[in-house]
């Protein structure tokens, strides 16, 4: 199966119909989920979607080692390649490795200033990232100025930035208060949660879509294993 088939089944493709073309360069997106609901898998799928389209990705992990994140990419990619019969999987995997960088920080040791330094190094050695994913951000404790600086960084380098954060709720129906104070800085908020139809599917719902006041129709079902769109 061709790479474009994987891109077509990325959760971002269907949501782009409502998300004004997607997250957009220079914007921040946040995915919320309860523990074990697939935040890491979602970010990896977002990153793989960008990589399969020829982009450059910087993956930042605040609670994992570089080797753990790399192994997670390998596992997710192998699952995707196997389930979709991806042609030239070894070649594609090698290309992805060349255009993806992983950096790990302790949660208390991460800052936008350090990310700026990392982006500068990446631009000089491997290529400027077109997508940055940051795994394990504690939004409830996030400093507003840091988030504003993070958004400014995305604008400066023309990159999209996705963050993941944990929620104590399984079924997230609205933007939580702790994120609401940052709502003017965050363009898109998505939530992962259990799907009523069964444990083999996960629900992905938009809670915020730029300035669109009605997000009621922006929801899709994802395969619980691959995080790809469920085909109807």
C-alpha positions as CSV (number, residue, x, y, z in Angstrom):
1,X,0.0,0.0,0.0
2,X,1.3,3.5,-0.8
3,X,2.3,6.1,1.7
4,X,-0.6,8.3,0.7
5,X,-2.9,5.6,2.0
6,X,-1.5,6.1,5.5
7,X,-1.7,9.9,5.1
8,X,-5.4,9.5,4.0
9,X,-6.2,7.6,7.2
10,X,-4.4,9.9,9.6
11,X,-6.8,11.4,12.1
12,X,-5.7,14.9,11.0
13,X,-7.0,14.4,7.5
14,X,-10.7,14.2,8.4
15,X,-10.4,16.9,11.0
16,X,-8.8,19.2,8.5
17,X,-12.1,19.5,6.8
18,X,-13.3,21.4,9.8
19,X,-10.1,22.7,11.3
20,X,-9.7,25.5,8.6
21,X,-7.0,23.4,6.8
22,X,-5.5,21.9,9.9
23,X,-3.5,23.4,12.8
24,X,-1.6,25.8,10.7
25,X,2.0,27.1,10.7
26,X,2.9,29.1,13.8
27,X,-0.1,27.6,15.8
28,X,-0.2,25.6,19.0
29,X,-2.4,22.5,19.3
30,X,-3.1,20.5,22.4
31,X,-4.3,16.9,22.7
32,X,-5.9,15.9,26.1
33,X,-6.5,12.4,27.3
34,X,-6.9,10.3,30.4
35,X,-4.1,8.0,31.4
36,X,-3.6,5.1,28.9
37,X,-5.8,6.6,26.3
38,X,-3.1,7.1,23.6
39,X,-1.6,10.6,23.9
40,X,1.9,9.3,23.0
41,X,0.5,7.2,20.1
42,X,-1.4,10.2,18.8
43,X,1.7,12.5,18.8
44,X,3.7,9.8,17.1
45,X,1.0,9.4,14.4
46,X,0.9,13.2,13.9
47,X,4.7,13.1,13.6
48,X,4.6,10.1,11.1
49,X,2.0,11.9,9.1
50,X,4.3,14.9,8.7
51,X,7.3,12.7,8.0
52,X,5.5,10.7,5.3
53,X,4.7,14.0,3.6
54,X,8.4,14.9,3.6
55,X,8.5,17.2,6.6
56,X,11.1,17.5,9.4
57,X,10.1,16.6,13.0
58,X,11.5,17.4,16.4
59,X,10.0,15.2,19.1
60,X,10.5,16.5,22.7
61,X,9.8,14.1,25.5
62,X,9.6,15.4,29.1
63,X,9.0,12.0,30.8
64,X,10.8,9.5,28.6
65,X,14.3,8.6,27.4
66,X,15.4,9.1,23.8
67,X,15.8,5.3,23.4
68,X,12.3,4.7,24.7
69,X,10.7,7.2,22.3
70,X,12.7,5.9,19.4
71,X,11.6,2.3,20.2
72,X,8.0,3.6,20.4
73,X,8.3,5.1,16.9
74,X,9.6,1.8,15.6
75,X,6.8,-0.1,17.2
76,X,4.1,2.2,15.9
77,X,5.6,2.3,12.4
78,X,5.9,-1.5,12.2
79,X,2.3,-1.8,13.2
80,X,1.2,0.7,10.6
81,X,3.4,-0.9,7.9
82,X,2.1,-4.4,8.7
83,X,-1.5,-3.5,8.9
84,X,-1.5,-1.4,5.7
85,X,1.0,-3.5,3.7
86,X,3.2,-0.5,3.1
87,X,5.5,-0.9,0.2
88,X,9.3,-0.3,0.7
89,X,8.8,-0.2,4.5
90,X,12.6,-0.4,5.2
91,X,13.3,2.5,2.8
92,X,10.5,4.6,4.3
93,X,11.7,3.8,7.8
94,X,15.2,4.9,7.0
95,X,13.9,8.2,5.5
96,X,11.8,8.8,8.6
97,X,14.8,8.3,10.9
98,X,16.9,10.8,9.0
99,X,14.2,13.5,9.2
100,X,13.2,13.0,12.8
101,X,15.1,14.1,15.9
102,X,14.3,13.2,19.5
103,X,15.3,15.2,22.6
104,X,14.5,14.3,26.2
105,X,14.4,16.6,29.2
106,X,13.4,16.2,32.8
107,X,10.0,18.0,33.2
108,X,11.5,20.6,35.6
109,X,14.5,21.1,33.3
110,X,12.6,22.0,30.1
111,X,12.0,25.6,28.9
112,X,11.2,27.3,25.6
113,X,14.7,28.8,25.8
114,X,16.2,25.3,25.7
115,X,13.9,24.4,22.9
116,X,15.1,27.4,20.9
117,X,18.7,26.2,21.3
118,X,17.7,22.7,20.1
119,X,15.9,24.1,17.1
120,X,19.0,26.2,16.2
121,X,21.2,23.1,16.4
122,X,18.7,21.1,14.3
123,X,18.5,23.8,11.6
124,X,22.3,23.8,11.4
125,X,22.9,20.1,11.4
126,X,19.8,18.2,10.2
127,X,17.2,20.7,9.0
128,X,14.7,23.2,10.4
129,X,11.7,21.3,11.9
130,X,8.4,21.9,10.3
131,X,6.6,20.2,13.2
132,X,7.5,20.1,16.9
133,X,5.7,17.7,19.2
134,X,6.1,18.0,23.0
135,X,5.1,15.0,25.0
136,X,4.1,15.3,28.7
137,X,3.4,19.0,29.2
138,X,1.6,19.8,32.5
139,X,-0.8,22.4,31.3
140,X,-2.2,23.1,34.8
141,X,1.2,24.2,35.9
142,X,2.4,25.8,32.7
143,X,3.6,29.4,32.8
144,X,1.6,31.7,30.5
145,X,4.7,33.5,29.3
146,X,6.4,30.2,28.5
147,X,3.4,29.1,26.4
148,X,3.3,32.5,24.7
149,X,7.1,32.2,23.9
150,X,6.5,28.7,22.6
151,X,3.8,30.1,20.2
152,X,6.2,32.8,19.1
153,X,8.9,30.2,18.4
154,X,6.5,28.4,16.1
155,X,5.7,31.6,14.2
156,X,9.4,32.5,13.9
157,X,10.4,29.1,12.4
158,X,7.1,28.5,10.5
159,X,6.4,25.3,12.3
160,X,3.3,23.7,13.8
161,X,3.6,22.7,17.5
162,X,1.5,20.0,19.2
163,X,1.5,19.4,22.9
164,X,0.1,16.5,24.9
165,X,-1.2,16.7,28.4
166,X,-2.9,14.3,30.8
167,X,-6.4,14.7,32.1
168,X,-8.0,13.1,35.2
169,X,-11.2,12.7,33.2
170,X,-11.9,9.9,30.7
171,X,-14.7,11.6,28.9
172,X,-13.6,15.2,28.2
173,X,-16.5,17.3,26.9
174,X,-15.1,20.8,27.1
175,X,-11.9,22.7,27.3
176,X,-10.8,22.4,31.0
177,X,-10.4,25.5,33.1
178,X,-6.7,25.0,33.5
179,X,-6.4,25.2,29.8
180,X,-9.0,27.9,29.3
181,X,-6.6,30.5,30.7
182,X,-4.3,29.8,27.8
183,X,-7.1,29.5,25.2
184,X,-6.1,32.7,23.3
185,X,-2.7,31.1,22.7
186,X,-3.9,27.7,21.7
187,X,-5.6,27.3,18.3
188,X,-6.8,23.7,18.5
189,X,-7.7,21.5,21.4
190,X,-8.5,17.8,20.8
191,X,-9.6,15.1,23.3
192,X,-9.1,11.4,23.2
193,X,-11.5,9.2,25.0
194,X,-13.4,5.9,25.1
195,X,-15.6,5.1,22.2
196,X,-19.1,4.0,23.1
197,X,-19.0,1.3,20.3
198,X,-16.3,-0.7,22.1
199,X,-12.8,-1.0,23.3
200,X,-11.4,-1.5,19.8
201,X,-12.0,2.1,18.9
202,X,-11.1,5.5,20.5
203,X,-13.0,8.7,20.0
204,X,-11.2,11.8,18.9
205,X,-13.1,15.0,19.4
206,X,-12.3,18.7,18.7
207,X,-13.0,20.9,21.7
208,X,-11.6,24.1,20.1
209,X,-11.2,24.8,16.4
210,X,-9.5,28.2,16.0
211,X,-12.4,30.7,16.2
212,X,-15.1,28.3,15.0
213,X,-17.9,28.5,17.6
214,X,-19.5,25.1,16.7
215,X,-17.3,22.0,17.0
216,X,-20.1,19.6,17.5
217,X,-19.5,17.8,14.2
218,X,-15.8,17.5,14.6
219,X,-15.3,14.0,15.9
220,X,-13.9,10.8,14.4
221,X,-13.3,7.2,15.5
222,X,-9.8,5.8,15.6
223,X,-8.5,2.3,15.7
224,X,-7.4,1.7,19.3
225,X,-4.2,-0.1,18.1
226,X,-3.0,2.0,15.2
227,X,-4.7,5.4,15.9
228,X,-5.7,5.4,12.2
229,X,-9.2,6.5,11.1
230,X,-11.7,3.8,11.2
231,X,-13.0,3.2,7.7
232,X,-16.8,3.3,7.4
